[in-house]
Amino acid sequence: MTPESETQRPRPHAQTYLAPAKVNLGLSVRRPRADGYHEVHSLMVPLAVGDELAITPADTLTLTVEGAELPTDERNLVYRAARAYLDASGTAGGAAITLRKRLPLASGLGGGSSDAATTLMALARLHPAPVNLPALARPLGADVPFFLLGQSALAQGIGEVLTPLPVPRVPLVLVNPGVEVSARDAYAWLDGEEAFTPELDVEGILAALGDGREVPYHNALQGPVTARHAPIRDVLAALEGVGLRSPLMSGSGATCFALARNDDQAHDAARAIQARHPDWWVVATSTL
């Protein structure tokens, strides 16, 4: 084949995928387990904002990361998820993956877990094979099965026992002050300082989401985390200060959110917070 004909060969087309963030509409930590994890009771909801993955067929597996300084080998969840799928499927080919980070790191939004789940689903489309995706998801992280499910769910166990639940679309504002919080640390602080919490009032939460009342949720990790990170307390105050309702820290933090009456209020509130705190990450979005 001549060089000219090589240049005329069409390049494989990259498929792009949203790896959605999540918030915890309440997080109750029930008890510690012998394996070092904790039993939780949480309403987890995907959002209309997240990271982006671009995946192209290739002879081998490669990963490029844009928007953050992250490893591109087996230390990265996306690479591990892709390697796990390719090995399980017996696929001879690979994939060229570009991860475009839009979410803050270590932010309580599930970014890495969502990236991994999205990678599994994308490669199942690119290289179809009778592979058990949930079995591949569980060893990658406690939140990966949730993102594989692709809808709101009540999460129990360590987060892997999922009961799908319909949650109404709700506009909200996300704010992260640039603080990274280790989930391991957050749970360790809970053991040392806070009592474990009762199960969430899921029916009450869903009813309040639907009619615009204050939402009766709580986050068991919020107290010990905000005690050590004053900027997160400032974020919660800022969300309340612009008229949003029911501010709460998501997961182990540091991202917090609050609910808006409609999309216009969410965007106006986000602009107001960003103007006062230009160094914060602020996004108006909604539940999916």
C-alpha positions in Angstrom: 0.0 0.0 0.0 1.4 3.4 -1.0 1.9 6.3 1.5 -0.8 8.2 -0.3 -3.4 5.5 0.1 -2.4 5.2 3.8 -3.3 8.9 4.3 -6.7 8.3 2.7 -7.6 5.5 5.1 -10.4 6.8 7.4 -9.3 7.1 11.0 -11.3 5.3 13.6 -14.0 7.5 15.1 -13.8 8.4 18.8 -17.0 7.9 20.8 -17.5 10.3 23.7 -19.2 9.5 26.9 -20.4 11.5 29.9 -19.2 10.0 33.2 -21.7 11.6 35.5 -21.0 12.9 38.9 -23.3 11.9 41.9 -24.4 13.5 45.1 -25.6 11.7 48.2 -29.0 13.0 49.1 -28.2 12.0 52.7 -25.6 9.6 54.0 -26.1 7.6 57.2 -23.1 5.6 58.5 -24.6 2.7 60.3 -21.7 0.7 61.8 -18.1 -0.3 61.2 -17.3 -3.8 59.7 -14.5 -6.2 60.4 -13.1 -5.7 56.9 -12.4 -2.0 57.6 -15.4 -0.7 55.6 -18.6 0.8 57.1 -22.2 -0.1 56.6 -24.0 2.9 54.9 -27.6 3.9 54.1 -27.6 6.6 51.3 -29.7 7.9 48.5 -27.3 8.3 45.6 -28.3 10.3 42.5 -26.4 10.9 39.2 -26.0 14.4 37.9 -26.0 16.1 34.5 -22.4 17.1 35.0 -19.3 15.0 35.0 -16.0 13.9 33.4 -15.8 13.0 29.7 -14.3 9.9 28.1 -13.3 9.7 24.4 -12.6 6.1 23.3 -11.2 5.0 19.9 -10.5 1.4 18.7 -6.8 0.6 18.8 -4.4 -2.3 18.7 -3.3 -1.8 22.3 -4.6 -0.1 25.5 -3.5 3.5 26.1 -4.8 6.2 28.4 -4.3 10.0 28.2 -5.6 12.4 30.9 -6.5 16.0 30.3 -7.3 18.5 33.0 -5.5 16.9 35.9 -2.2 15.4 36.8 -3.1 11.7 37.1 -1.2 8.5 36.3 -2.0 6.8 33.0 -1.1 3.2 33.9 -2.6 0.6 36.3 -2.6 3.2 39.1 -5.6 4.9 37.3 -9.1 3.4 37.7 -9.9 4.0 34.1 -6.9 2.0 33.0 -7.6 -0.8 35.5 -11.3 -1.0 34.4 -10.2 -1.2 30.7 -7.6 -3.8 31.4 -10.1 -5.9 33.4 -12.7 -5.8 30.6 -10.2 -6.6 27.8 -8.8 -9.5 29.7 -12.2 -10.9 30.7 -13.5 -10.6 27.1 -10.5 -12.1 25.5 -10.4 -9.2 23.0 -7.3 -9.1 20.8 -7.6 -5.4 20.3 -7.5 -2.5 22.7 -8.6 1.1 22.9 -7.1 4.6 23.0 -8.8 6.3 25.9 -8.8 10.0 26.7 -10.1 11.0 30.1 -11.0 14.7 30.3 -11.3 15.6 34.0 -14.1 18.2 34.6 -14.7 17.3 38.3 -12.4 18.2 41.2 -10.3 15.4 42.6 -11.2 13.7 45.9 -14.4 15.8 46.0 -17.2 13.4 47.1 -18.7 13.4 43.7 -17.6 9.9 42.7 -15.6 11.0 39.7 -13.1 8.2 39.6 -15.7 5.5 40.2 -17.9 7.0 37.4 -15.0 7.1 35.1 -14.3 3.4 35.7 -18.0 2.3 35.3 -18.3 4.4 32.1 -15.1 2.7 30.7 -16.6 -0.8 31.4 -19.8 0.1 29.6 -18.0 1.8 26.7 -15.7 -1.1 26.1 -18.6 -3.5 26.2 -20.0 -1.6 23.3 -16.7 -1.4 21.5 -15.8 -5.0 22.0 -19.0 -7.0 22.7 -18.5 -10.2 24.7 -20.5 -12.1 27.4 -18.7 -10.4 30.3 -20.3 -9.9 33.8 -19.8 -6.2 34.2 -21.0 -6.0 37.9 -18.4 -8.7 38.8 -15.7 -6.5 37.2 -17.0 -3.4 38.9 -17.0 -4.5 42.5 -13.2 -4.9 42.9 -12.7 -1.4 41.4 -14.5 0.5 44.2 -17.6 0.6 46.4 -19.3 3.3 44.2 -18.5 1.7 40.8 -21.6 -0.6 40.8 -23.8 2.4 41.4 -22.5 4.2 38.3 -22.9 0.9 36.3 -26.6 0.9 37.3 -27.0 4.3 35.7 -29.9 5.6 37.9 -30.8 6.9 41.3 -30.7 4.2 44.0 -30.7 3.5 47.7 -27.3 2.2 48.6 -26.7 -0.1 51.5 -24.0 -2.5 52.6 -20.7 -0.7 51.7 -22.6 0.9 48.8 -22.9 -2.2 46.6 -26.4 -3.3 47.6 -28.5 -1.1 45.3 -32.2 -0.6 45.2 -33.3 1.6 42.2 -35.5 4.5 43.2 -37.1 7.2 41.0 -36.0 10.6 42.1 -37.6 13.8 40.7 -35.4 16.1 38.6 -34.1 18.8 40.9 -31.9 21.8 40.0 -29.0 22.3 42.3 -25.6 24.1 42.7 -22.3 22.3 43.5 -19.5 24.1 45.2 -16.0 22.9 46.0 -13.5 25.2 47.8 -10.4 23.4 46.4 -10.0 21.1 49.4 -9.3 17.4 48.9 -10.7 15.1 51.6 -9.7 11.5 51.9 -12.7 9.2 52.4 -10.5 7.0 54.6 -9.8 9.9 56.9 -13.4 11.0 57.0 -14.6 7.6 58.2 -11.8 7.4 60.7 -12.8 10.8 62.2 -16.4 9.5 62.4 -15.2 6.5 64.5 -13.4 8.8 66.8 -15.9 11.5 67.4 -19.4 10.9 66.2 -22.2 8.4 67.0 -23.4 6.3 64.1 -26.6 7.5 62.6 -30.1 6.0 62.0 -31.3 5.1 58.6 -32.4 7.9 56.3 -36.1 8.8 56.0 -36.2 8.0 52.3 -39.9 8.6 51.9 -39.6 12.0 53.6 -36.6 12.9 51.4 -38.5 12.0 48.2 -41.6 13.9 49.3 -39.7 17.0 50.2 -37.8 16.9 46.9 -41.1 16.9 45.0 -42.8 19.7 46.9 -39.9 22.1 47.5 -39.7 21.8 51.3 -36.6 21.6 53.4 -35.2 18.1 52.9 -34.9 15.9 56.0 -31.5 14.4 55.1 -28.2 14.4 57.0 -24.6 13.4 56.3 -22.9 11.6 59.1 -19.5 12.6 57.9 -20.2 16.3 57.6 -19.6 17.2 61.3 -16.1 15.6 61.6 -15.0 16.8 58.1 -16.1 20.4 58.5 -14.5 20.5 62.0 -11.2 20.1 60.3 -11.8 22.0 57.1 -13.1 25.5 57.6 -13.5 26.2 53.9 -16.3 23.6 53.7 -18.2 25.4 56.4 -17.8 28.6 54.4 -19.3 26.8 51.3 -22.3 25.6 53.2 -22.9 29.2 54.5 -22.5 30.6 51.0 -25.1 28.2 49.5 -27.6 29.1 52.2 -26.7 32.8 51.8 -27.9 33.0 48.2 -31.3 31.5 49.0 -30.8 27.9 48.1 -32.4 25.2 50.3 -31.1 22.2 52.3 -27.3 22.7 51.9 -25.4 19.5 52.5 -21.9 18.0 52.0 -21.8 15.2 49.4 -20.2 12.0 50.5 -16.9 12.5 52.3 -16.6 16.1 50.8 -15.3 18.6 50.1 -18.1 19.4 47.5 -21.3 20.6 48.9 -24.6 21.2 47.2 -28.0 23.0 47.8 -31.3 22.8 45.9 -32.9 25.4 43.8 -36.6 26.1 42.9 -35.7 26.1 39.2 -32.9 26.2 36.7 -32.8 30.0 36.6 -32.4 30.3 40.4 -29.6 27.7 40.2 -27.7 29.6 37.6 -28.2 32.9 39.3 -27.0 31.5 42.6 -24.0 29.9 41.0 -23.0 33.2 39.3 -23.4 35.1 42.6 -21.2 32.6 44.5 -18.6 32.5 41.8 -18.3 36.3 41.7 -17.7 36.4 45.5 -15.3 33.3 45.5 -13.5 33.2 42.1 -11.2 30.5 43.3 -14.0 28.1 44.1 -15.3 25.4 41.7 -19.0 26.3 41.2 -21.5 24.6 38.9 -25.2 24.8 38.4 -26.6 21.5 37.3 -29.5 19.0 38.1 -30.2 15.5 39.0 -30.7 13.1 36.1 
